[in-house]
Structure formats: C-alpha cells, structure tokens
Amino acid sequence: MNTNNYLYFNKYIHMKNILSFLFIAVFAIASAQETANRFFYELTYVPNKDSLEKKNKEMMILDITKDKSIYRDYLAVSQDSILKVEVEAMQKAGVFKDLSKTLKQPKFSHVITKTYPSMDVSYADYILQDKVSYKDESSLVWNISNEKAKIGTYDTQKATTTFGGRKWTAWFTTEVPFQDGPYKFKGLPGLIIKVEDDAKNYSWELKGNKKIADYNPESYSEKLMKQFGQGRNNLEVNREKFEQMYAAYKKDPFGSIRSQLSQIPADAKMPDGTSMSQMMKDAEERMKKYLSENNNSIETLETTAKKKK
C-alpha cells in the first residue's frame, strides 16, 4: 500500500498544532541499546497483473536482533537523516514546509515482524490513519533438495514450497545461521539468500548486509507520523477482518473520513497557500490511481478466499 495519503490527510487534521509541534522535544530519537544485523534484499516485482512485462525494483531490509526480525521497505528508514535536517530547519524558521515534495514515499508500507524463537509472524500496514496488524498463522512446508548453487559469495541449497497461492523456490545458506528471510519466509536451516515464485512475479535476492550498533526498531519518520496522528491507532485484528478493511479501503480510499473532508471550508489553505480541498482531492485521485496500477498482490486473493471457507 502506498503512503502518500498519510501526509495530506494529517496536514489538515492537525493543522492547528503544526507549528507548536515543531518546537517540542519529541523529535529527539532516544538512544537505542541493541545491535542488529541488517540484510538488504533487492525486490524485483510485477506491480500490475495486467502488465506482466513491466517490472519494478525496490530495496527492502530485514533487520535481525536477538529477539525478533523486522522486514520493511528501506525507504521507510533510509531518509531519516534528511527528514531530521528538514524538521530542524522548520523548527528554526518556525515555518511549515510540505515535505512530501522533498522526500520519496515507500512503495510498500507493510512491516512484518517475526518473534524469536517462536517465529510467530505479525503483519502490519497502514489503512489511512490507522496502523492495522494481524497474526499470520500460515505454515510453510519446505521441500529441501540436494541441488546447490553459488549466489554471490554464498554457497546455497534449494528448497521449494507453496504459499499465498504461488509456488516458490528459495536458496538458503547455512553460512548465515538465521532461519529467516524476506517477507514472511522462514524456517529453513539458514538465511534465505534468494526466493522467487515460479512465474517470477516476485523475486528477492540478498545484495548486502551490515551491523547496526545503536539500533532502534522505530524510525524517525515513524515517530514523526505518530506525532501527527498517523498510526497512533494500533489495531490488532484477525486476518479476515484485516482483508475486509483493506478491501473497503481500496474501493474508497478516503471513505472512513469522507464526512470530515466535507467539513473543510472551501477557502481553507495550507501555510504555503495551497488549497486544502484541492490538495485532498488530488491526494485521493493519486491513491486511486496507485491502487489500480498496483493490483498484483504477493499473496493472491484466491488463496485468501479459500482460507475463509
């Protein structure tokens, strides 16, 4: 799910608090006290099931600590330093600036957490102003073959499984002793170096890794969004309820706040002179366009329907 709508909606809802917010001390990121191993996976994927020839690439990360792993879009954390500079400049000047024109928006807003050693999976995503999560109890049954291959600097071994309506082939290495991998993939005798479905709609491949000494699982941008109200409501639901909420969101992205939008005065403007009503209208059109162009889910709807029966 794209996150462009976060900034636009919250600029209206919290307009009266923006300047005072910029001056309070909550911007300081607390010092973290744990170390993480960060693995960088290049994701090559087909966003639109009606245009299979078009492929996009994004960098995703898997952060592994002693008690859990966190998988997400690298853009969600990589722009923290830029964001901090921009916010400090606004603090100093006392003037609001539309950061959506400065920063890129992550293509994927979901965050997947696996708890160690149980490897329980939690999937969280933003549905407009709410952060909604569910526990995924799906099991992965791997068929490990004797086939081996060299991928990058790693000696890997092949394994296959069926998950989310697709058939997957993974290559794992025992050289890195984490039974983990990108997205929801887990449970092999070593880190997954590469995994892709048989139609190559989605393919992850490890491109690098590094240690992070002062690791904080919550990025600066996430802290910032909470202060604006985005994700302040943390809702934990079951898988079926999540999919119902997301389906309603796709049908009408701003449906849950439609009544609030109608209360925006026709002449209301942002500090930079932008019309609020036009800004919200443009944001909604962009969201509808994004959702229609990104309709090739990692886990297919057909599988979801079967699970509900």
Buried (B, 14 or more C-beta within 10 A) or exposed (E): BBBBBBBBBBBBBBBEEBBEBBEEEEBEBEEBEEEBBBBBBBBBBBBBEEEEEEBEEBBBBBBBBEEBBBBBBBBBBBBBEBBBEBBEEBBEEEEBBBBBEEBEBBBBBBBBBBEBEEBEBBBBBBBBBBBBBBEBEEEBEBEBEEEEEEBEEBEBBBBBBBBBBBEBBBBBBEEBEBBBBBBBBBBBEBBBBBBBBEEEBBBBBBEEBEEBEEBBBEBBBBBBBBBBBBBEEEBEBEBEEBBEBBEEBBEEBBEBBEEEBEEBEEEBBBEEEBBBBEBBBBBBEBBBEBBEBBEBBBBBEEBBEEEEE
